[in-house]
Amino acid sequence: MSTPLITVTDLTMGWGDVVLLENVSFEVQRGEVFAILGASGCGKSTLLRYLTGLDEPKSGTVRIEGVGTPTLEVGRPAYGVMFQSGALFGSMNVAENLALALTEWTRLPPAAVSAIVRAKLRLVGLQGSEYQQPSELSGGMKKRAAIARAMALEPGLIFLDEPSSGLDPVSAVELDDLILTLNQGLGLTVVLVTHELASIFKIADRCILLDRASRSILACGAPETLRDECDIPAVRHFFNRTSPDRPTAGRTGENA
């Protein structure tokens, strides 16, 4: 069996006296699309901050490629991150946003940086948008530009926070297709936070379901398996979008 790309061991996260998750452990395999799921307020996006080294855990460890996650001040990141809003710098055009990581972490000449920027924009279907400002982009274009920026340094791993959030159905489907293309075509490992069931069943190989009440991982596995076979009622209710007071009726998650 291959060595996991990400190993989380006994992670406890929170701030002050507040604990969001306690003693959770899971692994992400190289080359898979791994989804972090759960109800609002359970700590999905916060967990992503711990995985990317933005926050320090109360206890436990996060290891990527067998070593601890880098901090913002130490070492070139081994991964790219797309934040929920895209987080493009409004004072920079699209090309400048993508070039920022390259000029910060490499000594490539300007011509090489420009070539990489154009290549990444072609990869996400944004060729020709180099000189547009973020304010001129649609929601879907902003997400694509943010993914292109996350890939500027050729990482083998990217983290995506709510990539489909705020998008219309067509744009959301197109973004799912892009994620699959990057995963299957480039072998990219993708870890994403999402609440979109349609996306989960389309693109995720495995997922974890966080539980706010128990401050733990309620279930881990392939989405279809958790939907159809899990013996935990709360898990079936989540994946079939049913109320705890209403029996599950068929495989509604497929059309969610």
N, C-alpha and C positions, 0 to 999 in steps of 0.2 A: 504494500500500500504506500502511495506517495506521501511525502511529508507535507502537512498542511501549510498553506501560504500564511494564514493568520491563525494564531492560537490565543484564545482568551481564557485565562485561568483564574477562577475565584474572584472575579471583578466585583467590587462594590463601588458604586458611584453616587454622588450627591454633593451637597455643600452644607456646612454647618451641621445641624442636627437632622437635616433632611436627607433621607436615603431613598433614591429612586430604584436602584437595583442592588441586590445583595448576593454576593458569592455566586455569580453566574459564570458558566464556562461553555464555550463552543469553539468550533473550528470552521475555517473557510478553506476549501480546497482550491488549488491552483486551477484556473481556467473555468470556474463556474460563475454563474450569476446567483448571488446570495442576497436574499431580501430580509430586511428587518421590519417586522409588522407589529401592530398593536393598536389599541384604542388611543384616542387623544390623551396626552398627559402621562403616558406610560414611560416616556424617556427614549423614544426612538432616535430623534435628532440629537439628543444629549449623548446617547451611546456612540453616535458617529463622531462626536467631538473627542471622546476618549479613544476611539480607534485610530483617529488621525493625530493624536498627540496634542490637541488643543487644550485639553484639561488633564490633570493628574488624578488618578483614581484614589479613593480612600484606602483601598487595599486591592491586592491582586495584580495581575500583569496582563499586558497586551504585547504580543510579539509578532512581528512581521518579518518573514524570511529568517526566523530563528533569533532575531534580535529585537530589542525594544524599539518602539516607535520613536522617530526623531522629534525633537522639540522644534519650535519655530526658529530658535537661535543656533541650533547645532545640526550640521549635516544637510546635504541635499536630499529633499524628500524622495522616498522610493515609490511614491504614488501621486496621483492627481486627485483633486477634489472639486466637485461642482456643488456649490451651496444652493439652498432652496430658491432664493431669489435670482440666482445667476451671479450676483455680486460683481458684475462688471463695473469697472471704474468709469463713472460718467464723464470725467474730464479727459478720457482717452478714447480714441476711436477703436474699432474692433481689432485692427492689426496691432496697435500699441498695447491693447490688453493682452493679446497672445504673446507678444514679444517680451513682455515684462519678465516672465520666468526665465526666458532664454538669456536675456541680458544680465539677470541677477545671478544665475547659476553656471553660466558658461562663458567662454571667451571667444565665441564664434564671431566672425566679421559680420557687419550689417547685411551684406548680400546673402549670406547663409541664413541669417535670422529671417530675412524677408522670404526666402524660399521655403523655409519650414512653416512659416505662418500661412503662406498661400496653400501649401500642401495640406495642413491641418484643416483649413477652411473648406477645401475641396472634399476632404474626407467626410465632413459633416453636412455637406450640401450648401455651404455658404460662400462659394467662390464669387468674387466680385463685390463682397461686402466690406472689404478691408478698411475703407475710409468712411464708413457709416459710424455715427455715434450710437451708443447703446439706446438712447432715447428714440432713435429712428427705427429700432427693431421691434418686431412683434414678439409676443411672449415665447412662442416656439423658437424663433430665431435667437433670442437671448439665451435660451437653454442650450441650443446647439453651439453657440459661440462659447459658452461657459464650459461645455464638454471639450471643445477644441482646445481651449486654454488649459484644461486639466491634463490634456494629452501632449502638451508642448514639449515636455522633457522625455517623451517616449517611455512612460511608466508601463509596467506590466499589470498595474492594479489601479483602478479608479473608484472613488467613493462618490455616490450621487445622492443628494438629499432632496427627496420629493421631486423627481425629474418631471413628472406629469402634472404637478400641482398648478392649477390656474389655467391649464390649456384646454382648448376646445377638443372635442372627441377626435377630429381628424388629425390635429397636431399631436395629440397624445399617442395615437396609433403610429404616426410617423416616427416619433421619438422612440417608441418601443422597437420599431424596426431598426433604427439606427443602433440602439444598444445591442440588439442581437447581431447585427453586422459586425460591430466592433468586437464582440465576444467570440463569435464563430469565425470571422475572417482573420482577426489578428491574434486570437487566443487571449484576449484581455480578460482579466478577472474583474468582475464588477460586484461591488457591494452597494446596495441601495436601500434607502428608507422610502417606503411608499405605503399608501392606504388604498391604492387602486387595485381592486381584485382582478379586473380584466388584464392589467399589466402583469400581475403576479402569476396568473395561470399561463400567460403567453411567454414570458421571458425567464422566470425564476427556476433554477434547478432545485434549490433548497431554500428554506426560510426558517426563521425563528419567530415565534409569537410571544411578545412580552406581555406580562400581566401586572397591572398597577397594584392590584390588591395584595398579591403575594410577593411583589417586588422581585420577580424571578422570570425565567423563561418557562412559559406554559407548555410549549411543544416545539419540536424541531424536526424537519423532514421535508420531503417533496410536497408542494402545495396540494396536488391532487390526492396524495396519500392521506394528508391531514384532513382534507375535506371529506373523503369517502370512508376512511377506515379508523380515524382516531377515536378512542373510547372516552375522551374528555368532552363532555357536553359543550363547554364554553368554546372549545376549539371548533367543533362542528357548527355552532351558531355563528362564529366569526366568518368562517369560510363559505357558509351557505346564506349569510345575511338574514338570519332568522332571529326572532326574539326568543329569549329563554323560555317564555311561556307558550311559544308556538312550535309545534313539531316541524322538523326539517322535511321539506317536500322536494325531493328530487335533487338534481345536481345544479342548483341555481347559480353556483359560482361560475359555471362555464359561460353564462350570459350576463354576468354582473358588469 
